[in-house]
Amino acid sequence: MTTTAAPATTTPVVGFDQVTKTYGSVKAVDGLSLRLYPGETVALLGPNGAGKSTTLDLLLGLKQADGGTVSLFGGTPRDAIVAGRVGAMLQSGGLMDEVTVEELVKLGCSLHPKPYKAADVMARAGITQIADRKVNKLSGGQAQRVRFALATAGDSDLIILDEPTTGMDVSARQAFWATMREQADQGRTVLFATHYLEEADAIADRVLVLHRGRLLADGTAAEIKAKAGARRVAFDLEGEIDEAALRALPFLTSIDVSGQTVRIQSSDADATVHALYGLGVFPRNLEVAGLGLEQAFVAITEAEEAKQS
């Protein structure tokens, strides 16, 4: 497992030490240990039920661990939050109804120990034009941007985001991540959970993969892709395709045949392509490439499922 190195004198922003959280017979978090450091942008990935939201809830003090220690800036989550060092945007929890966007943002700013001006917060979140709109009249994407405004209402050192761009259109998502890159460039740590793996690939300088509450992988997006140990091979074939012969190719981990186009994954692409030509076929438009983060994520989690079954 690859971990991000940091100077010995650097106090971690986030620390999990053998943390466990159980619901009945289900271990939502299972012996989780990790460190996050200043200025990192970290994506938290995992299938449904992997423990992502529980991990964030533990970090924010919304739930208490059954075992192990959770720390923020070397102290307790409560101390860090009371000091205004943490901003959060969560999936759960609604917004106040029957107030305007501006009123709600001004309230959020007034409650922060180190507040920004409400006008600046709304401009950064792209909600100035809807400042006079009642919160209960917002679209899903607009409501997400208001939640983002509340998460960045003051000068916090850690920003935690749970599925932040759900409901946003493409332009809003791009503007959102441009803002988050600015936050990281200013030395803040950004931790976000997402189902949009292309966002993690493009934005995060570190990726954590959770599965059944345990940390499967920790590294850059490139390192996570390499960990999957497979490559993509795509090509076109003319005439009738002998799918059984293709499935017998060595080192194959998956195959998809759509019309005359074949897409496969292989743990040894060179050997697979060599054997392909040995079948006497002549592939056209042959492409060999590394896995994308989404394919690597699927490969890693499926391999873990296979080990536990």
C-alpha positions in Angstrom: 0.0 0.0 0.0 1.4 3.4 -0.9 1.1 6.2 1.6 1.8 9.9 1.4 5.0 10.8 3.2 5.3 14.0 5.3 8.0 15.6 7.4 8.2 14.1 10.9 7.6 17.6 12.3 4.3 18.0 10.5 1.2 17.6 12.7 -1.4 15.6 10.7 -4.6 17.5 9.9 -6.5 14.2 10.2 -5.5 11.1 12.2 -7.3 7.8 12.4 -5.6 5.1 14.5 -7.2 1.6 14.4 -10.6 3.2 14.3 -13.6 0.8 14.4 -17.4 1.6 14.2 -20.0 -1.2 14.3 -23.7 -1.2 13.7 -25.0 -4.5 15.0 -23.1 -7.2 13.2 -21.8 -4.8 10.5 -18.4 -3.2 10.8 -18.9 0.1 8.9 -15.3 1.1 9.8 -12.8 -1.7 10.5 -9.5 -0.9 12.0 -9.0 2.2 9.8 -5.6 4.0 10.1 -4.6 7.0 8.0 -3.1 10.5 8.1 -3.9 13.6 6.0 -1.6 16.6 5.9 -1.9 20.3 5.1 -2.5 21.3 1.5 -3.6 17.8 0.3 -6.7 17.3 -1.9 -7.9 13.8 -1.0 -10.6 11.7 -2.7 -12.4 9.1 -0.6 -13.7 6.3 -2.9 -15.6 3.1 -2.2 -18.8 1.3 -3.3 -22.0 1.8 -1.4 -21.6 0.6 2.1 -17.9 1.0 2.1 -17.9 3.2 5.2 -17.3 6.6 3.5 -20.1 8.6 5.2 -19.4 6.9 8.6 -15.7 7.8 8.3 -16.7 11.5 7.7 -19.2 11.4 10.5 -16.5 10.1 12.9 -14.2 12.8 11.7 -16.8 15.5 12.4 -17.7 14.1 15.8 -21.2 13.3 14.6 -20.6 9.7 15.6 -18.3 8.2 18.2 -15.9 5.4 17.4 -16.3 2.0 19.2 -12.5 1.6 19.2 -9.4 3.5 18.2 -8.7 7.2 18.1 -9.8 10.0 15.7 -7.9 13.3 15.9 -8.0 16.6 14.1 -4.9 18.9 14.2 -3.6 16.8 17.1 -6.7 17.2 19.3 -10.3 16.1 19.4 -12.7 16.8 16.5 -14.9 18.9 18.8 -12.0 21.2 19.7 -11.1 21.7 16.0 -14.7 22.4 15.0 -15.4 24.8 17.9 -12.2 26.7 16.9 -13.6 27.1 13.3 -10.9 25.0 11.7 -13.3 22.7 9.9 -15.9 23.4 7.2 -18.2 20.6 6.1 -20.7 19.9 3.3 -22.6 16.8 4.0 -25.2 14.7 2.1 -27.5 14.4 5.2 -29.3 17.2 6.8 -31.5 19.8 5.2 -31.3 23.6 4.8 -33.6 26.0 6.7 -36.8 26.7 4.9 -38.6 30.1 4.5 -35.4 32.1 4.6 -33.5 33.6 1.7 -30.2 32.3 0.5 -28.5 35.6 1.6 -30.1 35.3 5.1 -28.8 31.8 5.5 -25.3 32.6 4.3 -25.1 35.6 6.6 -26.2 33.4 9.5 -23.5 30.9 8.6 -20.9 33.6 8.5 -22.0 35.1 11.8 -21.6 31.8 13.5 -18.0 31.1 12.3 -15.2 32.1 14.6 -13.2 33.5 11.6 -15.9 34.6 9.1 -15.6 35.9 5.6 -17.9 38.6 4.2 -21.2 37.0 3.1 -21.1 38.8 -0.2 -17.7 37.2 -0.9 -18.9 33.8 0.2 -21.9 33.9 -2.1 -19.8 35.1 -5.1 -17.3 32.3 -4.5 -20.1 29.7 -4.5 -21.8 31.2 -7.5 -25.1 32.0 -5.8 -25.1 35.9 -5.8 -27.9 35.9 -8.5 -30.2 33.8 -6.3 -29.5 35.7 -3.0 -33.1 36.8 -2.7 -34.6 33.3 -3.4 -36.2 31.3 -0.6 -34.1 28.2 0.2 -37.0 25.8 -0.2 -37.4 27.1 -3.8 -34.0 26.1 -5.0 -33.1 23.3 -7.5 -30.9 20.5 -6.3 -27.8 22.0 -7.8 -28.5 25.4 -6.3 -29.0 23.8 -2.9 -25.6 22.1 -3.2 -24.0 25.4 -4.0 -25.6 26.9 -0.9 -24.3 24.0 1.2 -20.9 24.7 -0.2 -21.2 28.4 0.7 -22.0 27.4 4.3 -19.0 25.0 4.3 -16.7 27.9 3.3 -18.3 30.7 5.3 -15.1 31.3 7.3 -11.3 30.7 7.2 -11.1 26.9 7.9 -8.1 24.8 7.6 -9.9 21.6 6.6 -12.9 21.3 4.2 -14.9 18.1 4.2 -17.2 17.4 1.3 -19.6 14.4 1.0 -20.7 14.0 -2.7 -20.5 17.7 -3.2 -21.4 18.0 -6.9 -24.5 15.8 -6.9 -27.2 17.7 -8.8 -24.8 20.2 -10.3 -24.6 20.7 -14.1 -21.2 20.4 -15.9 -20.4 24.1 -15.8 -21.3 24.4 -12.1 -19.1 21.3 -11.3 -16.2 22.8 -13.2 -16.5 26.2 -11.3 -16.9 24.3 -8.0 -13.6 22.4 -8.4 -11.8 25.4 -9.6 -12.7 27.0 -6.3 -11.6 24.0 -4.4 -8.2 24.0 -6.1 -7.8 27.6 -5.0 -8.6 26.5 -1.4 -5.9 23.8 -1.6 -3.4 26.1 -3.1 -3.8 28.4 -0.1 -2.7 25.5 2.1 -6.1 24.1 3.2 -6.7 20.4 3.2 -9.7 19.2 1.1 -11.2 15.8 1.7 -14.1 14.7 -0.5 -16.1 11.6 -1.0 -17.5 11.1 -4.5 -19.1 8.7 -6.9 -17.8 10.7 -9.9 -14.5 8.9 -10.3 -13.5 11.2 -13.1 -13.5 14.0 -10.6 -11.2 12.1 -8.3 -8.9 11.4 -11.2 -8.7 15.0 -12.3 -8.8 16.8 -8.9 -7.3 14.7 -6.2 -3.5 14.5 -5.6 -4.2 11.5 -3.3 -6.9 8.8 -3.5 -8.1 6.5 -0.7 -10.1 3.4 -1.6 -12.4 2.0 1.2 -14.1 -1.4 1.1 -16.1 -2.8 3.9 -14.6 -0.2 6.3 -11.0 -1.0 5.5 -8.4 0.9 3.5 -7.6 -1.0 0.3 -5.4 1.5 -1.4 -3.8 4.9 -0.7 -1.8 6.8 -3.3 -2.0 9.1 -6.3 -4.5 8.3 -9.0 -1.6 6.9 -11.1 -0.5 4.6 -8.3 -4.1 3.4 -7.8 -4.3 2.6 -11.5 -1.0 0.7 -11.4 -2.1 -1.2 -8.3 -5.0 -2.7 -10.4 -2.3 -4.5 -12.5 -4.2 -4.6 -15.7 -4.3 -2.7 -19.0 -7.1 -2.1 -21.6 -6.9 -3.5 -25.1 -9.4 -2.4 -27.7 -9.6 -3.4 -31.4 -12.0 -4.0 -34.3 -12.4 -7.3 -36.2 -13.9 -7.9 -39.6 -16.2 -10.8 -40.4 -17.5 -13.4 -37.9 -16.0 -13.1 -34.4 -15.0 -16.3 -32.6 -15.8 -15.1 -29.0 -14.9 -18.4 -27.4 -11.4 -18.2 -28.9 -11.0 -14.6 -27.6 -12.1 -15.6 -24.1 -9.4 -18.2 -24.1 -6.6 -15.6 -24.6 -4.0 -15.6 -21.9 -4.0 -13.1 -19.0 -7.6 -12.0 -19.8 -9.5 -10.4 -16.8 -12.6 -9.2 -18.7 -13.9 -9.0 -22.2 -16.7 -7.1 -24.0 -17.7 -7.7 -27.6 -20.0 -5.0 -29.1 -20.6 -5.5 -32.8 -17.2 -5.7 -34.5 -15.4 -3.9 -31.6 -13.7 -5.9 -28.8 -12.6 -4.4 -25.5 -10.6 -6.5 -23.0 -8.6 -6.1 -19.9 -5.4 -8.0 -19.4 -2.9 -8.5 -16.7 -0.2 -8.9 -19.4 -1.2 -6.9 -22.4 1.9 -7.8 -24.5 1.3 -11.5 -24.1 -2.4 -11.1 -24.8 -1.8 -9.2 -28.0 0.8 -11.7 -29.1 -1.6 -14.5 -28.6 -4.3 -12.6 -30.4 -2.2 -12.5 -33.6 -1.6 -16.2 -33.1 -5.3 -16.8 -33.6 -4.8 -15.8 -37.2 -7.0 -12.7 -36.9 -6.0 -9.2 -37.9 -7.1 -6.6 -35.4 -7.7 -3.0 -36.7 -7.5 0.2 -34.7 -5.6 -1.6 -32.0 -5.2 0.4 -28.8 -3.4 -0.5 -25.6 -3.7 1.8 -22.6 -3.6 1.8 -18.8 -6.8 1.5 -16.9 -8.8 4.6 -16.0 -9.4 5.3 -12.4 -12.9 3.9 -12.6 -11.8 0.6 -14.1 -8.9 0.4 -11.6 -11.4 1.0 -8.8 -13.7 -1.7 -10.0 -10.7 -4.2 -10.5 -9.4 -3.5 -6.9 -12.8 -3.9 -5.2 -13.8 -6.9 -7.2 -10.5 -8.6 -6.4 -11.1 -7.9 -2.7 -14.7 -9.3 -3.0 -13.3 -12.5 -4.6 -10.8 -13.0 -1.7 -13.6 -12.7 0.9 -16.1 -14.9 -0.9 
